[in-house]
Amino acid sequence: MVAVFLGAWAVFGFVTAPIVLRRMARRESGSRVAARKDKAIQQW
């Protein structure tokens, strides 16, 4: 059970790290990211 949890945690980290680092590199605030997300959702 511990190995499954650690594996899932590692996969989650590998998936989310590039997204977070990209956002930090662009120096975007959370409100700008949220606004862009809302705009993308409204287009659907």
C-alpha distance matrix in Angstrom:
0.0 3.8 5.4 5.2 6.3 8.7 9.9 10.7 12.4 14.3 15.5 16.6 18.4 20.1 21.3 22.6 24.1 27.0 27.9 28.0 29.9 32.3 33.1 33.6 35.9 38.0 38.3 37.9 37.5 35.0 37.9 39.0 35.6 35.4 38.9 38.2 35.2 37.3 40.1 37.8 36.5 40.1 41.1 39.0
3.8 0.0 3.8 5.4 5.1 6.1 8.5 9.9 10.5 12.2 14.3 15.3 16.4 18.3 20.0 21.0 22.0 25.2 26.3 26.0 27.6 30.4 31.2 31.3 33.5 35.9 36.0 36.0 35.6 33.3 36.4 37.6 34.3 34.3 38.0 37.3 34.5 36.8 39.6 37.4 36.4 40.1 41.2 39.3
5.4 3.8 0.0 3.8 5.4 5.1 6.0 8.5 9.8 10.4 12.2 14.1 15.2 16.4 18.3 19.9 20.7 23.6 25.0 25.2 26.5 29.1 30.3 30.6 32.5 34.9 35.4 35.5 35.5 33.4 36.6 37.4 34.0 34.3 37.8 36.8 34.0 36.6 39.1 36.7 36.0 39.7 40.4 38.5
5.2 5.4 3.8 0.0 3.8 5.5 5.1 6.1 8.5 9.9 10.6 12.2 14.2 15.4 16.6 18.3 19.8 22.4 23.5 24.0 25.7 27.9 29.0 29.7 31.7 33.8 34.5 34.1 34.2 31.8 34.7 35.5 32.0 32.1 35.5 34.4 31.5 33.9 36.4 33.9 33.0 36.7 37.4 35.3
6.3 5.1 5.4 3.8 0.0 3.8 5.4 5.1 6.1 8.6 10.0 10.5 12.3 14.3 15.4 16.4 17.9 20.9 21.7 21.7 23.6 26.1 26.8 27.3 29.6 31.7 32.0 31.6 31.4 28.9 31.9 33.0 29.6 29.6 33.1 32.4 29.5 31.8 34.5 32.3 31.4 35.1 36.1 34.2
8.7 6.1 5.1 5.5 3.8 0.0 3.8 5.4 5.0 6.1 8.6 9.7 10.4 12.3 14.2 15.3 16.0 19.1 20.4 20.2 21.6 24.4 25.4 25.6 27.6 30.1 30.4 30.5 30.5 28.4 31.7 32.5 29.2 29.6 33.2 32.3 29.7 32.4 34.9 32.7 32.2 35.9 36.8 35.2
9.9 8.5 6.0 5.1 5.4 3.8 0.0 3.8 5.4 5.1 6.3 8.6 9.8 10.6 12.4 14.3 15.3 17.8 19.4 19.8 21.2 23.5 24.9 25.5 27.2 29.5 30.3 30.3 30.7 28.7 31.8 32.3 28.7 29.4 32.7 31.4 28.8 31.6 33.8 31.3 30.9 34.7 35.2 33.5
10.7 9.9 8.5 6.1 5.1 5.4 3.8 0.0 3.8 5.4 5.1 6.1 8.6 9.9 10.6 12.2 14.0 16.6 17.4 18.0 19.9 22.0 23.0 24.0 26.0 27.9 28.6 28.2 28.3 26.0 29.0 29.5 26.0 26.3 29.7 28.5 25.7 28.3 30.7 28.2 27.5 31.3 31.9 30.2
12.4 10.5 9.8 8.5 6.1 5.0 5.4 3.8 0.0 3.8 5.5 5.1 6.2 8.7 10.0 10.5 11.8 14.9 15.8 15.7 17.5 20.0 20.8 21.3 23.5 25.7 26.0 25.8 25.9 23.7 26.9 27.6 24.2 24.7 28.3 27.3 24.8 27.5 30.0 27.9 27.4 31.2 32.0 30.7
14.3 12.2 10.4 9.9 8.6 6.1 5.1 5.4 3.8 0.0 3.8 5.4 5.1 6.2 8.6 10.0 10.4 13.2 14.9 15.1 16.2 18.7 20.1 20.5 22.2 24.6 25.4 25.6 26.1 24.4 27.8 28.0 24.6 25.7 29.0 27.7 25.4 28.5 30.6 28.3 28.3 32.1 32.6 31.4
15.5 14.3 12.2 10.6 10.0 8.6 6.3 5.1 5.5 3.8 0.0 3.8 5.4 5.1 6.2 8.6 10.0 12.1 13.4 14.5 15.9 17.8 19.3 20.4 21.9 23.9 25.1 24.9 25.7 23.8 26.9 26.9 23.3 24.2 27.4 25.7 23.3 26.4 28.3 25.7 25.7 29.5 29.7 28.3
16.6 15.3 14.1 12.2 10.5 9.7 8.6 6.1 5.1 5.4 3.8 0.0 3.8 5.5 5.2 6.1 8.3 10.9 11.4 12.0 14.1 16.0 16.9 18.1 20.1 21.8 22.6 22.2 22.5 20.4 23.5 23.7 20.2 20.9 24.2 22.9 20.4 23.3 25.5 23.2 23.0 26.8 27.4 26.1
18.4 16.4 15.2 14.2 12.3 10.4 9.8 8.6 6.2 5.1 5.4 3.8 0.0 3.8 5.4 5.3 5.6 8.9 10.1 10.0 11.5 14.0 15.1 15.7 17.5 19.8 20.5 20.5 21.1 19.5 22.9 23.1 19.7 21.0 24.3 23.0 21.0 24.2 26.3 24.2 24.5 28.2 28.8 28.0
20.1 18.3 16.4 15.4 14.3 12.3 10.6 9.9 8.7 6.2 5.1 5.5 3.8 0.0 3.8 5.7 5.6 7.3 9.5 10.6 11.2 13.1 15.1 16.0 17.1 19.4 20.7 21.0 22.2 20.9 24.2 23.8 20.4 22.0 25.0 23.2 21.4 24.8 26.4 24.0 24.7 28.4 28.4 27.6
21.3 20.0 18.3 16.6 15.4 14.2 12.4 10.6 10.0 8.6 6.2 5.2 5.4 3.8 0.0 3.8 5.9 6.7 7.5 9.5 11.1 12.1 13.7 15.4 16.7 18.3 19.8 19.4 20.6 19.0 22.0 21.4 17.8 19.2 22.1 20.1 18.1 21.5 23.0 20.4 21.0 24.7 24.7 23.8
22.6 21.0 19.9 18.3 16.4 15.3 14.3 12.2 10.5 10.0 8.6 6.1 5.3 5.7 3.8 0.0 3.8 5.7 5.3 6.2 8.6 10.1 10.9 12.4 14.3 15.8 16.8 16.3 17.2 15.5 18.6 18.4 14.9 16.3 19.4 17.9 16.0 19.4 21.2 19.1 19.7 23.4 23.9 23.4
24.1 22.0 20.7 19.8 17.9 16.0 15.3 14.0 11.8 10.4 10.0 8.3 5.6 5.6 5.9 3.8 0.0 3.8 5.4 5.2 6.0 8.4 9.9 10.5 12.0 14.3 15.3 15.6 16.9 16.0 19.4 19.0 15.9 17.9 20.9 19.3 18.1 21.7 23.2 21.4 22.5 26.0 26.3 26.2
27.0 25.2 23.6 22.4 20.9 19.1 17.8 16.6 14.9 13.2 12.1 10.9 8.9 7.3 6.7 5.7 3.8 0.0 3.8 5.5 5.1 5.9 8.5 9.8 10.3 12.2 14.1 14.6 16.5 16.1 19.3 18.1 15.0 17.6 20.1 17.9 17.1 20.9 21.8 19.8 21.4 24.8 24.7 24.8
27.9 26.3 25.0 23.5 21.7 20.4 19.4 17.4 15.8 14.9 13.4 11.4 10.1 9.5 7.5 5.3 5.4 3.8 0.0 3.8 5.5 5.2 6.3 8.7 10.0 10.9 12.6 12.1 13.8 12.9 15.8 14.7 11.4 13.8 16.4 14.3 13.4 17.1 18.2 16.4 17.9 21.3 21.4 21.6
28.0 26.0 25.2 24.0 21.7 20.2 19.8 18.0 15.7 15.1 14.5 12.0 10.0 10.6 9.5 6.2 5.2 5.5 3.8 0.0 3.8 5.5 5.2 6.2 8.6 10.1 10.6 10.6 11.7 11.0 14.4 13.9 11.1 13.5 16.4 15.1 14.4 17.9 19.4 18.2 19.6 22.8 23.4 23.9
29.9 27.6 26.5 25.7 23.6 21.6 21.2 19.9 17.5 16.2 15.9 14.1 11.5 11.2 11.1 8.6 6.0 5.1 5.5 3.8 0.0 3.8 5.4 5.0 6.0 8.6 9.7 10.9 12.8 13.2 16.6 15.6 13.3 16.2 18.7 17.1 17.1 20.7 21.7 20.5 22.4 25.5 25.7 26.4
32.3 30.4 29.1 27.9 26.1 24.4 23.5 22.0 20.0 18.7 17.8 16.0 14.0 13.1 12.1 10.1 8.4 5.9 5.2 5.5 3.8 0.0 3.8 5.4 5.1 6.4 8.7 9.4 12.1 12.8 15.6 13.8 11.6 14.9 16.8 14.7 15.1 18.8 19.3 18.0 20.3 23.2 23.1 24.1
33.1 31.2 30.3 29.0 26.8 25.4 24.9 23.0 20.8 20.1 19.3 16.9 15.1 15.1 13.7 10.9 9.9 8.5 6.3 5.2 5.4 3.8 0.0 3.8 5.4 5.2 6.3 6.1 8.4 9.1 11.9 10.4 8.3 11.7 13.7 12.2 12.8 16.3 17.0 16.4 18.6 21.3 21.6 22.9
33.6 31.3 30.6 29.7 27.3 25.6 25.5 24.0 21.3 20.5 20.4 18.1 15.7 16.0 15.4 12.4 10.5 9.8 8.7 6.2 5.0 5.4 3.8 0.0 3.8 5.4 4.9 6.6 8.6 10.0 13.2 12.2 10.9 14.2 16.3 15.3 16.1 19.4 20.3 20.0 22.1 24.7 25.2 26.6
35.9 33.5 32.5 31.7 29.6 27.6 27.2 26.0 23.5 22.2 21.9 20.1 17.5 17.1 16.7 14.3 12.0 10.3 10.0 8.6 6.0 5.1 5.4 3.8 0.0 3.8 5.4 8.0 11.0 13.0 15.7 13.9 13.0 16.6 18.0 16.6 17.8 21.2 21.5 21.0 23.6 26.0 26.1 27.6
38.0 35.9 34.9 33.8 31.7 30.1 29.5 27.9 25.7 24.6 23.9 21.8 19.8 19.4 18.3 15.8 14.3 12.2 10.9 10.1 8.6 6.4 5.2 5.4 3.8 0.0 3.8 5.4 9.0 11.4 13.4 11.1 10.6 14.4 15.2 13.7 15.6 18.7 18.6 18.5 21.3 23.4 23.4 25.3
38.3 36.0 35.4 34.5 32.0 30.4 30.3 28.6 26.0 25.4 25.1 22.6 20.5 20.7 19.8 16.8 15.3 14.1 12.6 10.6 9.7 8.7 6.3 4.9 5.4 3.8 0.0 3.8 6.5 9.5 11.6 10.1 10.4 13.8 14.9 14.3 16.2 18.9 19.3 19.8 22.3 24.2 24.8 26.8
37.9 36.0 35.5 34.1 31.6 30.5 30.3 28.2 25.8 25.6 24.9 22.2 20.5 21.0 19.4 16.3 15.6 14.6 12.1 10.6 10.9 9.4 6.1 6.6 8.0 5.4 3.8 0.0 3.7 6.5 8.2 6.4 6.8 10.2 11.1 10.8 12.8 15.3 15.8 16.6 18.9 20.7 21.5 23.6
37.5 35.6 35.5 34.2 31.4 30.5 30.7 28.3 25.9 26.1 25.7 22.5 21.1 22.2 20.6 17.2 16.9 16.5 13.8 11.7 12.8 12.1 8.4 8.6 11.0 9.0 6.5 3.7 0.0 3.8 5.4 5.4 6.5 8.8 10.1 11.0 12.6 14.5 15.7 17.0 18.7 20.4 21.8 23.8
35.0 33.3 33.4 31.8 28.9 28.4 28.7 26.0 23.7 24.4 23.8 20.4 19.5 20.9 19.0 15.5 16.0 16.1 12.9 11.0 13.2 12.8 9.1 10.0 13.0 11.4 9.5 6.5 3.8 0.0 3.8 5.5 5.1 6.1 8.6 9.9 10.5 12.2 14.2 15.3 16.4 18.3 20.2 21.8
37.9 36.4 36.6 34.7 31.9 31.7 31.8 29.0 26.9 27.8 26.9 23.5 22.9 24.2 22.0 18.6 19.4 19.3 15.8 14.4 16.6 15.6 11.9 13.2 15.7 13.4 11.6 8.2 5.4 3.8 0.0 3.8 5.4 5.0 6.1 8.6 9.7 10.4 12.2 14.2 15.2 16.4 18.6 20.5
39.0 37.6 37.4 35.5 33.0 32.5 32.3 29.5 27.6 28.0 26.9 23.7 23.1 23.8 21.4 18.4 19.0 18.1 14.7 13.9 15.6 13.8 10.4 12.2 13.9 11.1 10.1 6.4 5.4 5.5 3.8 0.0 3.8 5.4 5.1 6.2 8.6 9.9 10.6 12.4 14.3 15.4 16.9 19.2
35.6 34.3 34.0 32.0 29.6 29.2 28.7 26.0 24.2 24.6 23.3 20.2 19.7 20.4 17.8 14.9 15.9 15.0 11.4 11.1 13.3 11.6 8.3 10.9 13.0 10.6 10.4 6.8 6.5 5.1 5.4 3.8 0.0 3.8 5.5 5.2 6.2 8.7 9.9 10.6 12.3 14.3 15.6 17.4
35.4 34.3 34.3 32.1 29.6 29.6 29.4 26.3 24.7 25.7 24.2 20.9 21.0 22.0 19.2 16.3 17.9 17.6 13.8 13.5 16.2 14.9 11.7 14.2 16.6 14.4 13.8 10.2 8.8 6.1 5.0 5.4 3.8 0.0 3.8 5.4 5.0 6.1 8.6 9.8 10.5 12.3 14.4 15.9
38.9 38.0 37.8 35.5 33.1 33.2 32.7 29.7 28.3 29.0 27.4 24.2 24.3 25.0 22.1 19.4 20.9 20.1 16.4 16.4 18.7 16.8 13.7 16.3 18.0 15.2 14.9 11.1 10.1 8.6 6.1 5.1 5.5 3.8 0.0 3.8 5.4 5.1 6.2 8.7 9.9 10.6 12.6 14.9
38.2 37.3 36.8 34.4 32.4 32.3 31.4 28.5 27.3 27.7 25.7 22.9 23.0 23.2 20.1 17.9 19.3 17.9 14.3 15.1 17.1 14.7 12.2 15.3 16.6 13.7 14.3 10.8 11.0 9.9 8.6 6.2 5.2 5.4 3.8 0.0 3.8 5.4 5.1 6.2 8.6 9.9 10.8 13.2
35.2 34.5 34.0 31.5 29.5 29.7 28.8 25.7 24.8 25.4 23.3 20.4 21.0 21.4 18.1 16.0 18.1 17.1 13.4 14.4 17.1 15.1 12.8 16.1 17.8 15.6 16.2 12.8 12.6 10.5 9.7 8.6 6.2 5.0 5.4 3.8 0.0 3.8 5.4 5.1 6.2 8.7 10.1 11.4
37.3 36.8 36.6 33.9 31.8 32.4 31.6 28.3 27.5 28.5 26.4 23.3 24.2 24.8 21.5 19.4 21.7 20.9 17.1 17.9 20.7 18.8 16.3 19.4 21.2 18.7 18.9 15.3 14.5 12.2 10.4 9.9 8.7 6.1 5.1 5.4 3.8 0.0 3.8 5.4 5.1 6.2 8.8 10.4
40.1 39.6 39.1 36.4 34.5 34.9 33.8 30.7 30.0 30.6 28.3 25.5 26.3 26.4 23.0 21.2 23.2 21.8 18.2 19.4 21.7 19.3 17.0 20.3 21.5 18.6 19.3 15.8 15.7 14.2 12.2 10.6 9.9 8.6 6.2 5.1 5.4 3.8 0.0 3.8 5.4 5.2 6.5 9.2
37.8 37.4 36.7 33.9 32.3 32.7 31.3 28.2 27.9 28.3 25.7 23.2 24.2 24.0 20.4 19.1 21.4 19.8 16.4 18.2 20.5 18.0 16.4 20.0 21.0 18.5 19.8 16.6 17.0 15.3 14.2 12.4 10.6 9.8 8.7 6.2 5.1 5.4 3.8 0.0 3.8 5.5 5.3 7.1
36.5 36.4 36.0 33.0 31.4 32.2 30.9 27.5 27.4 28.3 25.7 23.0 24.5 24.7 21.0 19.7 22.5 21.4 17.9 19.6 22.4 20.3 18.6 22.1 23.6 21.3 22.3 18.9 18.7 16.4 15.2 14.3 12.3 10.5 9.9 8.6 6.2 5.1 5.4 3.8 0.0 3.8 5.4 5.6
40.1 40.1 39.7 36.7 35.1 35.9 34.7 31.3 31.2 32.1 29.5 26.8 28.2 28.4 24.7 23.4 26.0 24.8 21.3 22.8 25.5 23.2 21.3 24.7 26.0 23.4 24.2 20.7 20.4 18.3 16.4 15.4 14.3 12.3 10.6 9.9 8.7 6.2 5.2 5.5 3.8 0.0 3.8 5.4
41.1 41.2 40.4 37.4 36.1 36.8 35.2 31.9 32.0 32.6 29.7 27.4 28.8 28.4 24.7 23.9 26.3 24.7 21.4 23.4 25.7 23.1 21.6 25.2 26.1 23.4 24.8 21.5 21.8 20.2 18.6 16.9 15.6 14.4 12.6 10.8 10.1 8.8 6.5 5.3 5.4 3.8 0.0 3.8
39.0 39.3 38.5 35.3 34.2 35.2 33.5 30.2 30.7 31.4 28.3 26.1 28.0 27.6 23.8 23.4 26.2 24.8 21.6 23.9 26.4 24.1 22.9 26.6 27.6 25.3 26.8 23.6 23.8 21.8 20.5 19.2 17.4 15.9 14.9 13.2 11.4 10.4 9.2 7.1 5.6 5.4 3.8 0.0
